[in-house]
Amino acid sequence: MSVPTHGASCRSHTFPVQCRDCNKEVFVFSCSCGSKALFDALGDPWPLHDDACFGVKVRAAAAGGLSLPDFERRLAEEAARRGTFVPPAAADVVRRVTYQETGIARILQMTPGSEARDFTGTITSVNLGVNFFRRFGLPDGPMARALLRGLTAEPYVELYLKGVISRSTGICPVVQVFVAKDLVEKVGAGHGARVSVRLTPRDVAGKERIWLGERLRIEEN
């Protein structure tokens, strides 16, 4: 493929756009000869956006034959070698470019933090036989029941929920939540149903933290 030759007879124009990789406002220079470039600013010294955009470098690596997972691995290795971490903004760019190039979503398990939150997703798995004694390696007895703080007072159902894939990053959040069986049956929530639920963190027996589900309801698809 021949390289465009820019000359005095060319007709050119510029217009502002948003970089798809870093979301920065940049300027496109387009010429009738076929030349096209992105600039961070117009006028001397005409800074090329490609020189500073991390996303462009990721795509260039992929175009050169380096797979995006390998690029991500090397990025993490280099950060470890330097005794630092991959900046969140850089990690976001890699995830976004990977998703744009491959269409493969990345699963993000949402582990319980310290605050409650709302979540909407599709039920992908249902476990009706939750046994908290067996789950946390506790013998059934008064002490274990005290440690479980009311979780044995009624039967619970374990639900796995899959959220919506982010179009920008390709991240798909998933949640493991325990909901009272009566509530699940009341709303008719089963495999494949789209639901919203209030997630409340609960420390269990000093072993781990789980999500308990409240305010479960069916959402319209």
C-alpha positions as CSV (number, residue, x, y, z in Angstrom):
1,M,0.0,0.0,0.0
2,S,1.5,3.3,-1.0
3,V,2.2,6.0,1.5
4,P,0.1,9.2,1.1
5,T,2.1,12.2,-0.2
6,H,1.1,15.5,1.3
7,G,1.6,18.5,-1.0
8,A,0.6,22.1,-1.7
9,S,-2.5,21.0,-3.7
10,C,-4.0,19.0,-0.9
11,R,-7.1,20.1,0.9
12,S,-7.1,19.5,4.6
13,H,-9.3,20.2,7.6
14,T,-9.2,19.6,11.3
15,F,-11.9,18.8,13.8
16,P,-12.1,17.8,17.5
17,V,-12.9,14.3,18.6
18,Q,-12.5,12.2,21.7
19,C,-9.8,9.5,21.7
20,R,-11.4,6.1,21.9
21,D,-8.5,4.8,24.0
22,C,-7.9,7.5,26.6
23,N,-11.1,9.6,26.2
24,K,-9.0,12.8,25.9
25,E,-10.2,15.6,23.7
26,V,-7.9,15.6,20.6
27,F,-7.9,17.0,17.1
28,V,-8.0,15.0,13.9
29,F,-6.0,16.3,10.9
30,S,-7.4,14.9,7.7
31,C,-6.1,15.5,4.2
32,S,-7.5,14.8,0.7
33,C,-4.3,12.9,-0.1
34,G,-5.3,10.3,2.5
35,S,-3.1,11.5,5.4
36,K,-4.7,11.5,8.8
37,A,-3.2,12.2,12.3
38,L,-4.3,12.9,15.8
39,F,-2.8,15.9,17.6
40,D,-3.1,17.0,21.3
41,A,-3.1,20.6,20.2
42,L,-3.1,22.6,16.9
43,G,-0.1,24.7,16.0
44,D,3.6,24.5,16.8
45,P,5.0,22.1,17.9
46,W,2.0,20.0,16.7
47,P,2.2,17.3,19.4
48,L,1.2,13.9,18.0
49,H,-1.3,12.2,20.3
50,D,0.1,8.8,19.4
51,D,3.3,9.7,21.2
52,A,1.5,10.1,24.5
53,C,-1.5,7.8,24.3
54,F,-1.1,4.5,26.2
55,G,-4.0,3.0,24.3
56,V,-2.3,3.6,21.0
57,K,0.8,1.8,22.2
58,V,-1.3,-1.2,23.3
59,R,-2.9,-1.5,19.9
60,A,0.5,-1.1,18.2
61,A,1.8,-4.0,20.3
62,A,-1.2,-6.1,19.3
63,A,-0.7,-5.2,15.7
64,G,3.0,-6.3,16.0
65,G,1.9,-9.8,17.0
66,L,2.0,-9.5,20.8
67,S,-1.3,-10.8,22.2
68,L,-3.1,-8.5,24.5
69,P,-3.0,-10.9,27.4
70,D,0.8,-11.2,27.0
71,F,1.0,-7.4,26.9
72,E,-0.9,-7.2,30.1
73,R,1.3,-9.8,31.7
74,R,4.5,-8.0,30.6
75,L,3.1,-4.8,32.0
76,A,2.5,-6.4,35.4
77,E,5.9,-8.0,35.3
78,E,7.6,-4.7,34.6
79,A,5.7,-3.0,37.4
80,A,6.8,-5.7,39.8
81,R,10.4,-5.4,38.6
82,R,10.3,-1.7,39.4
83,G,8.6,-2.3,42.8
84,T,5.5,-0.4,41.9
85,F,2.0,-1.2,40.5
86,V,0.2,-0.7,37.2
87,P,-1.6,2.6,37.4
88,P,-5.4,2.1,37.4
89,A,-5.8,4.3,34.3
90,A,-3.3,2.2,32.4
91,A,-5.0,-1.0,33.5
92,D,-8.4,0.4,32.4
93,V,-7.0,1.1,29.0
94,V,-5.6,-2.4,28.6
95,R,-9.0,-3.9,29.6
96,R,-10.9,-1.6,27.3
97,V,-8.6,-2.3,24.3
98,T,-8.7,-6.0,25.0
99,Y,-12.5,-6.0,25.0
100,Q,-12.7,-3.9,21.8
101,E,-10.3,-6.2,20.0
102,T,-11.5,-9.6,21.3
103,G,-15.0,-9.1,22.4
104,I,-14.3,-11.3,25.4
105,A,-15.6,-10.0,28.7
106,R,-13.6,-10.2,31.9
107,I,-15.3,-11.6,35.0
108,L,-15.0,-9.5,38.2
109,Q,-16.1,-11.2,41.4
110,M,-17.6,-8.6,43.7
111,T,-16.4,-9.5,47.2
112,P,-18.2,-8.0,50.2
113,G,-16.7,-4.7,51.5
114,S,-17.8,-2.7,54.5
115,E,-20.9,-1.1,53.0
116,A,-24.2,-2.3,51.6
117,R,-24.9,-1.8,47.9
118,D,-27.6,-2.4,45.3
119,F,-27.0,-4.9,42.4
120,T,-28.9,-5.9,39.3
121,G,-28.1,-9.0,37.4
122,T,-29.3,-12.3,36.0
123,I,-29.5,-15.5,38.1
124,T,-27.0,-18.0,36.6
125,S,-27.0,-20.6,39.3
126,V,-29.3,-21.5,42.3
127,N,-28.2,-23.6,45.3
128,L,-31.2,-24.6,47.4
129,G,-29.3,-26.7,49.9
130,V,-27.3,-24.2,51.8
131,N,-25.8,-25.6,55.0
132,F,-23.9,-22.9,56.8
133,F,-22.4,-25.4,59.3
134,R,-20.8,-27.4,56.6
135,R,-19.9,-24.3,54.6
136,F,-17.8,-22.8,57.4
137,G,-16.6,-26.1,58.9
138,L,-18.6,-25.7,62.2
139,P,-20.2,-28.5,64.2
140,D,-23.9,-28.1,64.8
141,G,-24.3,-26.8,68.4
142,P,-25.1,-23.8,70.5
143,M,-21.7,-22.2,70.1
144,A,-21.7,-22.6,66.3
145,R,-25.3,-21.2,66.2
146,A,-24.2,-18.2,68.1
147,L,-21.2,-17.6,65.7
148,L,-23.6,-17.8,62.8
149,R,-25.7,-15.1,64.3
150,G,-29.2,-16.1,63.2
151,L,-28.3,-17.6,59.8
152,T,-29.7,-20.9,61.0
153,A,-33.0,-19.5,62.1
154,E,-34.4,-20.0,58.5
155,P,-33.3,-21.7,55.3
156,Y,-31.2,-19.7,52.8
157,V,-30.7,-20.0,49.1
158,E,-27.4,-19.3,47.4
159,L,-27.7,-17.3,44.2
160,Y,-25.1,-16.4,41.6
161,L,-25.8,-13.2,39.7
162,K,-24.2,-11.9,36.5
163,G,-24.3,-8.2,35.9
164,V,-24.2,-6.2,32.7
165,I,-21.0,-6.1,30.7
166,S,-19.5,-2.7,30.6
167,R,-19.2,-1.6,26.9
168,S,-16.2,0.6,27.7
169,T,-14.1,-1.9,29.8
170,G,-15.6,-5.3,29.0
171,I,-15.8,-6.0,32.7
172,C,-18.7,-8.3,33.8
173,P,-19.5,-8.1,37.5
174,V,-20.7,-11.3,39.2
175,V,-22.0,-11.8,42.8
176,Q,-22.5,-14.7,45.1
177,V,-25.3,-13.8,47.6
178,F,-27.4,-15.7,50.2
179,V,-31.1,-14.9,50.3
180,A,-33.8,-16.2,52.7
181,K,-35.6,-19.0,50.9
182,D,-39.0,-17.5,51.7
183,L,-38.1,-14.3,49.9
184,V,-36.8,-16.1,46.9
185,E,-40.0,-18.1,46.6
186,K,-42.2,-15.1,47.3
187,V,-40.9,-13.2,44.3
188,G,-40.5,-16.3,42.1
189,A,-36.8,-15.8,41.4
190,G,-35.2,-18.7,39.6
191,H,-32.5,-19.5,37.0
192,G,-32.5,-17.0,34.2
193,A,-34.5,-14.3,36.1
194,R,-33.3,-10.8,36.0
195,V,-33.4,-9.4,39.6
196,S,-32.3,-6.5,41.7
197,V,-31.1,-7.1,45.3
198,R,-29.8,-5.1,48.2
199,L,-26.4,-6.6,49.2
200,T,-25.4,-6.4,52.8
201,P,-22.0,-7.6,54.1
202,R,-21.9,-10.0,57.0
203,D,-18.9,-11.3,58.9
204,V,-19.4,-15.0,59.6
205,A,-17.7,-16.8,62.5
206,G,-14.6,-14.8,62.1
207,K,-13.8,-16.8,59.0
208,E,-15.0,-14.7,56.1
209,R,-17.4,-12.1,54.9
210,I,-20.4,-12.9,52.8
211,W,-23.2,-11.0,51.0
212,L,-26.7,-11.4,52.4
213,G,-29.5,-10.3,50.1
214,E,-32.5,-8.2,51.0
215,R,-35.2,-6.4,49.0
216,L,-35.1,-9.0,46.2
217,R,-37.4,-8.2,43.3
218,I,-37.8,-9.3,39.6
219,E,-36.8,-6.7,37.0
220,E,-38.3,-6.5,33.6
221,N,-35.9,-7.6,30.8
